[in-house]
Amino acid sequence: MKKKFIYSIALCSLVFMGCSEEFIDGENTSVLTAEGISEHSNTYTALLDGSLNGITSLIIEPYGITGDSHDDFGQKGVDIWTDIVCGDVALSASAYGWYNAPANMTATIDYTDDTNSTIWEYYYRIIKIANDVIENSGGNEAEPDTDESKRILGQAKAYRAYAYFNLVQLFQRAYDPDQEVLPFYNIDTYSLAKVEASVIYDQIISDLTHSIELLDGYTRDAKNQMDKSVSQGLLAYTYAAMGNYADAKVLADAVTSVYPLTTTAQLAYPGTGSGFNDISTASWIWGYDLTEDLGHQLIDWWGQMDYFTYSYAWAGDTKSIDDLLYSEISDNDIRKTQFGTGAAPLQPINKFFDPGRSVAGQYIITTDLILMRSEEMYLLSAESSAKTGDESTAKSILLEIMTDRVGSAEASTYVNALSGQALIDAIYLQTRIEMWGEGKSYYAMKRNEATVTRGTNHVYRAGESFAYDSDEISFQIPQVEIDNNPSITSQN
């Protein structure tokens, strides 16, 4: 039976465990008010922690928003949509149709398509829970005085920032601080009308900056918990999206000082073991340890991407690397061996795979889920260096990465010849190759204001080109919001 953790149930259970007389004095003893929780949050941190665990659960929850859609499984579900929309992941066969609309670029121009509402409701649900925790921790300006209350507020602010960052990236075509983009709720402000992007970005920066301070010195029990490095990585992405590459580099470097690169042997089977299916991999910054008791089957990122899992990737909804992108990988690059031939053409059978490697063999999914790893921060640091004119540092970082992938001689020849826009373009290309299938290419496309041309192995729109700010690339405010929010009557 699938094990679910619903944060509200946890809260109710804790309520009936009993409260001190001081806590309930003068109140209805069957109700915990926001004021009561806030006043005694240091004593009753378990209540707030239960809410945070609700977010942690939702991020990987099958059917978490829709209750029935087989492409609805939290952040990794969004990752597949964005990878398909930006074209680096090709829907190369479609037997069941779950990804037809985003692959055909119709979901992103049709506000009635469920893809839009699933993404929208997923992130706003996280914002709602995070706001509740922040409010019950003392509010936006709170300064907790215990390690546990600092952790809870720091993680809640990181989750709120994470949700707003993804929303503004997905629902705004290009960075424009003056454009009104999203409804905004941060406890102190409740705006059903869209607010300017600058308001959203200011909140993200404020939340993550405070989160980094609050989580300084915190050592987490598991990598599915937000910590200082995760907040630093999210803030690095935020600054980069705004074009502030100087600050983006500082944050990215702070993360790379803690986490090593994935080893050459971990980059592709049959090395010493994949660096993409095990939470214990040293280069993983943020991820989830999937265990049998969680009950993940069929409806999961692994089911949609892994040929060795009993689900869609094996049964006919094939996700492959775009063949034009594949052609740009050096023949000597170990990452070229991540993708299969024969029965699984250009599928990631040697990058993402159940360790048992039996075709359709994994039924109960126990391979782990990755959300952030060190290479994306190394590459973001290189990109930031190049875009701020520090080409020497950019090339040094790129050389380190490429040496592990193509060998020192080829890496030196490749990197030493680069400068100016060619260097920036090379870092962007290596980001697309390195982070393929991990939900990072979409944001890199927008940062680099790129146009991507699809190869020949897409079921839909093969050979077509799409610019980063085209209507087809960004998502639509969904019908459910427009129908129920009187302050929003159109996309614009």
C-alpha positions in Angstrom: 0.0 0.0 0.0 1.3 3.4 -0.9 2.5 5.3 2.2 1.4 9.0 2.1 2.3 11.7 4.6 -0.4 14.4 4.7 0.7 17.3 6.8 -2.7 18.2 8.1 -3.2 14.7 9.5 0.1 15.0 11.3 -1.0 18.3 12.8 -4.3 16.9 14.0 -2.5 13.9 15.5 -0.2 16.2 17.4 -3.1 18.3 18.6 -4.7 15.3 20.3 -1.5 14.3 22.0 -2.1 17.0 24.5 -0.9 20.5 25.2 0.4 22.3 28.3 -2.0 24.3 30.4 -0.1 27.5 29.5 -0.5 26.8 25.8 -4.3 26.3 25.9 -5.2 28.7 28.7 -7.9 31.0 27.6 -8.5 29.3 24.3 -10.8 26.7 23.0 -9.0 23.5 24.0 -9.9 21.7 20.8 -8.4 24.3 18.5 -4.8 25.5 18.0 -4.9 29.1 16.8 -2.2 30.7 14.6 -1.4 33.0 17.5 -1.1 30.1 19.9 1.3 28.1 17.6 3.4 31.2 17.0 3.7 32.1 20.7 4.8 28.6 21.6 6.5 27.6 18.3 9.8 26.9 20.2 7.9 24.3 22.3 5.7 22.9 19.6 8.1 22.8 16.7 6.8 19.4 15.8 3.6 21.0 14.6 5.5 23.3 12.2 7.8 20.5 11.2 4.8 18.4 10.2 3.8 21.1 7.8 7.2 21.2 6.3 7.1 17.5 5.8 3.9 18.0 3.8 6.0 20.0 1.3 8.7 17.4 1.3 6.2 14.7 0.5 4.4 16.8 -2.2 7.7 17.3 -4.1 7.7 13.6 -5.0 4.1 12.7 -4.6 2.4 10.6 -7.3 -1.0 12.2 -8.2 -0.2 15.0 -5.7 -2.3 17.6 -7.5 -4.6 15.9 -10.0 -5.3 12.6 -8.2 -5.2 10.6 -11.4 -2.8 12.0 -14.0 0.2 9.8 -14.8 2.4 12.7 -15.5 1.7 14.3 -12.1 4.5 13.5 -9.6 5.9 16.7 -8.2 9.0 18.4 -9.2 10.4 15.6 -11.4 7.1 15.8 -13.4 7.7 19.5 -14.0 11.3 18.6 -15.0 10.1 16.3 -17.8 7.7 18.9 -19.1 10.4 21.6 -19.3 13.0 19.3 -20.8 10.5 18.3 -23.5 9.3 21.9 -24.2 12.9 23.2 -24.6 13.5 20.3 -27.0 16.5 18.6 -25.4 14.4 15.6 -24.4 12.6 14.2 -27.5 9.4 12.4 -27.2 10.6 9.9 -29.7 7.6 7.5 -29.5 4.1 7.9 -28.0 2.0 4.9 -27.3 -0.1 6.4 -24.4 -0.2 10.1 -25.1 0.7 11.6 -21.7 3.3 14.0 -23.2 1.7 14.7 -26.5 0.5 18.2 -25.7 3.8 19.6 -24.3 5.8 17.8 -27.0 3.5 19.3 -29.7 3.8 22.7 -28.0 0.1 22.9 -27.7 0.0 22.8 -23.8 2.0 26.0 -23.6 -0.4 28.0 -25.8 -3.6 26.5 -24.5 -4.6 27.8 -21.0 -7.2 25.0 -20.7 -4.5 22.2 -20.9 -4.1 20.4 -17.6 -0.3 20.7 -17.7 -0.6 24.4 -16.9 -3.0 23.9 -14.0 -1.0 21.1 -12.5 2.2 23.2 -12.5 0.4 26.3 -11.2 -1.4 24.5 -8.3 1.7 22.5 -7.4 3.8 25.6 -6.7 1.0 27.6 -5.1 0.2 24.8 -2.8 3.9 24.8 -1.6 3.6 28.6 -1.2 0.5 28.2 0.9 2.0 25.7 3.3 5.3 27.6 3.5 3.4 30.8 4.3 1.5 29.1 7.1 4.8 27.9 8.6 6.4 31.3 8.3 3.3 33.0 9.8 3.2 30.5 12.7 6.9 31.0 13.2 6.5 34.7 13.9 6.1 36.1 10.4 8.4 37.4 7.7 10.5 39.4 10.0 10.9 36.8 12.7 14.3 36.0 14.2 14.1 32.7 16.0 16.3 32.0 19.0 16.7 28.2 19.0 18.4 26.0 16.4 15.3 24.0 15.7 13.1 27.1 15.1 15.8 28.6 12.9 15.8 25.4 10.8 12.1 25.4 10.4 11.8 29.1 9.4 14.9 28.8 7.2 13.5 25.8 5.3 10.0 27.3 5.0 11.5 30.5 3.4 13.6 28.3 1.1 10.5 26.4 -0.1 8.6 29.6 -0.7 11.4 31.0 -2.7 11.8 27.8 -4.7 8.1 27.8 -5.6 8.1 31.5 -6.7 11.3 31.1 -8.7 9.9 28.3 -10.7 6.6 30.0 -11.2 8.2 33.2 -12.5 10.5 31.3 -14.8 7.8 29.1 -16.2 5.1 31.8 -16.6 7.1 34.8 -17.8 8.5 34.6 -21.3 11.7 36.6 -20.5 13.0 38.5 -17.5 11.3 41.9 -17.3 11.1 43.3 -13.8 8.4 45.7 -14.7 6.0 43.1 -16.2 3.0 42.1 -14.1 3.2 38.3 -13.9 1.7 36.5 -10.9 -0.7 36.8 -8.0 1.4 37.2 -4.8 0.9 36.0 -1.3 3.6 36.4 1.4 1.5 36.8 4.6 1.9 40.6 4.7 0.6 41.1 1.1 -2.3 39.3 -0.4 -2.7 40.2 -4.1 -5.1 38.4 -6.3 -4.0 40.7 -9.1 -0.7 40.0 -10.8 2.2 41.9 -9.3 5.4 43.1 -11.1 8.1 40.5 -11.5 10.4 42.7 -9.4 8.2 42.1 -6.4 8.5 38.3 -6.9 12.3 38.4 -7.3 12.7 40.7 -4.3 10.8 38.2 -2.2 12.8 35.3 -3.5 16.1 37.1 -2.8 14.9 38.1 0.7 13.7 34.6 1.5 16.8 32.8 0.3 19.2 35.4 1.9 17.5 34.9 5.3 17.3 31.1 4.8 21.1 31.0 4.2 21.6 32.9 7.5 19.1 30.7 9.4 20.5 27.4 8.1 24.1 28.3 8.7 25.6 25.5 10.9 22.6 23.2 10.4 23.5 19.6 9.5 20.5 17.8 8.0 19.6 14.2 8.6 18.8 13.5 4.9 19.4 15.1 1.5 15.7 15.6 1.0 15.9 18.4 3.6 16.6 22.0 2.5 20.0 23.1 3.9 22.3 26.1 3.4 23.8 24.7 0.2 20.4 24.2 -1.4 19.4 27.7 -0.6 22.7 29.0 -2.0 22.2 27.1 -5.2 18.6 28.5 -5.6 19.8 32.0 -5.0 22.6 31.5 -7.5 20.0 30.5 -10.1 17.9 33.5 -9.1 20.7 36.1 -9.6 21.6 34.5 -12.9 18.0 34.6 -14.2 18.1 38.4 -13.4 21.5 38.9 -15.2 23.4 39.5 -11.9 26.2 37.1 -12.7 28.6 38.5 -10.2 26.5 37.5 -7.3 25.4 34.3 -9.0 29.1 33.2 -9.1 29.7 33.9 -5.5 26.8 31.7 -4.5 27.6 28.9 -7.0 31.2 28.9 -5.8 30.0 28.6 -2.2 28.3 25.3 -3.1 31.1 23.9 -5.2 33.4 24.4 -2.2 31.4 21.8 -0.4 30.4 19.3 -3.0 32.8 17.4 -5.4 32.3 16.6 -9.1 30.8 13.3 -10.1 33.6 10.9 -10.8 34.4 9.8 -14.3 33.4 6.2 -13.4 30.0 7.4 -12.2 29.1 9.1 -15.4 28.0 6.1 -17.4 27.4 2.4 -17.0 29.4 0.1 -16.7 31.5 2.3 -14.5 31.8 1.8 -10.7 28.1 2.6 -10.4 25.9 5.3 -11.7 26.1 8.7 -10.3 22.4 9.3 -11.1 20.4 6.7 -9.1 21.9 6.7 -5.6 21.4 9.4 -2.9 24.7 8.6 -1.4 26.6 9.9 -4.5 28.9 12.6 -3.1 28.0 15.1 -5.8 24.3 15.1 -5.0 23.3 18.3 -3.2 19.5 17.8 -3.0 17.6 14.5 -3.7 15.3 11.9 -2.4 16.0 8.4 -1.1 13.1 6.3 -2.5 12.4 3.2 -0.4 10.1 0.3 -0.9 7.7 1.4 1.8 7.0 4.7 -0.1 5.2 2.5 -2.6 6.2 4.3 -5.8 5.1 2.2 -8.8 4.5 3.1 -12.5 3.7 6.8 -11.7 7.1 8.2 -11.1 9.9 10.0 -12.9 11.8 6.6 -13.2 8.7 5.1 -14.8 8.7 7.8 -17.5 12.5 7.9 -18.1 14.0 4.4 -17.3 13.9 1.5 -19.8 14.6 -0.8 -16.9 11.5 0.2 -14.9 8.1 -1.4 -15.5 6.3 1.7 -16.8 6.0 4.0 -19.8 9.6 4.5 -21.0 9.8 0.7 -21.6 6.2 0.3 -22.8 6.2 2.9 -25.6 6.3 6.5 -24.3 10.0 6.9 -25.2 12.1 9.8 -24.0 15.4 10.1 -25.9 18.1 12.7 -26.3 17.5 15.1 -29.2 19.6 13.6 -32.0 21.0 17.0 -33.0 22.2 17.6 -29.4 23.6 14.0 -29.4 25.5 14.7 -32.6 27.3 17.6 -30.8 28.8 15.3 -28.1 32.4 14.3 -28.9 32.8 10.7 -29.8 35.4 10.5 -27.1 33.1 11.9 -24.5 32.0 9.3 -21.9 28.6 11.0 -21.8 27.9 9.8 -25.3 27.8 6.3 -23.9 25.0 7.3 -21.6 22.6 6.8 -24.5 21.6 3.5 -26.1 21.4 2.1 -29.6 19.6 -0.9 -31.0 16.4 -1.6 -29.0 16.6 1.6 -27.1 17.9 4.2 -29.6 19.2 7.3 -27.8 17.4 6.5 -24.6 19.4 7.2 -21.4 19.9 3.5 -20.5 23.4 4.1 -19.2 22.7 7.3 -17.3 19.3 6.7 -15.7 18.8 3.0 -14.8 17.6 0.7 -12.1 20.8 -1.0 -10.8 19.2 -4.4 -11.6 19.3 -3.5 -15.3 16.6 -6.0 -16.2 14.3 -4.6 -18.9 11.0 -3.5 -17.3 12.3 -5.3 -14.1 11.9 -2.6 -11.5 8.2 -2.6 -10.3 8.5 -1.1 -6.8 10.7 1.9 -7.4 13.7 2.2 -5.1 16.1 4.1 -7.3 16.6 7.6 -5.9 15.6 11.0 -7.3 18.0 13.8 -7.9 17.1 17.5 -7.7 20.4 19.3 -7.6 24.0 18.2 -8.0 27.4 19.8 -8.0 28.0 20.0 -11.8 25.2 22.4 -12.3 26.8 24.8 -9.9 30.3 24.4 -11.5 28.8 25.1 -14.9 26.8 28.1 -13.5 30.0 29.4 -12.0 31.8 29.0 -15.4 28.9 30.7 -17.2 28.9 33.6 -14.6 32.6 34.0 -15.0 32.4 34.2 -18.8 29.5 36.7 -18.7 31.4 39.0 -16.3 34.5 39.0 -18.4 36.6 36.6 -16.3 37.4 34.2 -19.2 40.4 32.7 -17.5 38.3 31.4 -14.6 35.5 30.3 -16.9 37.9 28.2 -19.0 39.6 26.8 -15.9 36.3 25.4 -14.6 35.2 24.1 -18.0 38.6 22.5 -18.4 38.2 20.6 -15.1 34.8 19.3 -16.1 35.8 18.4 -19.6 39.0 16.6 -18.6 36.9 14.0 -16.7 34.7 13.5 -19.7 37.0 13.5 -22.8 40.5 13.3 -21.3 43.1 16.0 -20.7 44.5 16.3 -24.3 41.1 16.8 -26.0 39.8 19.0 -23.2 42.8 21.3 -23.5 42.4 21.6 -27.2 38.7 22.3 -26.9 38.8 24.8 -24.1 41.9 26.7 -25.1 40.5 27.7 -28.4 37.4 29.4 -26.8 36.8 33.1 -26.1 34.1 35.7 -26.1 30.7 34.5 -27.3 32.1 31.1 -28.4 33.1 30.4 -24.7 29.6 31.3 -23.5 28.1 29.1 -26.2 30.3 26.2 -25.3 29.4 26.4 -21.6 25.7 26.5 -22.5 26.2 23.5 -24.8 28.0 21.6 -22.1 25.3 22.5 -19.6 22.7 20.9 -22.0 24.8 17.8 -22.4 25.8 17.4 -18.8 22.4 18.1 -17.3 20.3 16.3 -19.9 17.1 14.9 -18.5 17.6 16.6 -15.1 15.2 19.5 -15.6 17.9 22.2 -16.0 18.1 22.9 -19.7 14.9 25.0 -19.8 16.3 27.6 -17.4 19.7 27.6 -19.2 17.9 28.3 -22.5 16.1 31.3 -21.0 19.3 32.6 -19.3 21.2 32.4 -22.5 18.4 33.8 -24.6 18.8 30.8 -26.9 17.0 29.4 -29.9 16.8 25.6 -30.1 16.2 23.6 -33.2 14.7 20.2 -32.8 16.3 17.2 -34.4 14.7 14.4 -36.4 13.7 12.0 -33.6 10.7 14.0 -32.2 7.2 12.7 -32.8 6.1 16.3 -33.0 7.6 19.4 -34.5 10.8 17.8 -35.7 13.1 20.2 -37.4 11.4 23.3 -36.0 13.1 26.1 -34.1 11.8 27.9 -31.0 13.3 31.0 -29.4 13.5 31.2 -25.6 10.8 34.0 -25.5 8.4 32.5 -28.0 4.8 31.8 -27.0 5.3 28.1 -27.2 8.1 28.0 -24.6 6.4 29.5 -21.6 3.4 28.2 -19.8 -0.1 29.7 -19.5 -2.0 30.9 -16.4 -4.5 28.1 -16.3 -8.2 28.3 -16.9 -9.0 27.4 -13.2 -7.2 30.6 -12.1 -8.8 32.8 -14.7 -12.3 31.4 -14.0 -12.0 31.8 -10.2 -9.8 34.9 -9.8 -11.8 38.1 -10.7 -8.5 40.1 -10.8 -7.1 38.0 -13.7 -9.1 38.0 -16.9 -6.5 37.2 -19.4 -2.9 36.0 -19.9 -1.6 39.6 -20.4 
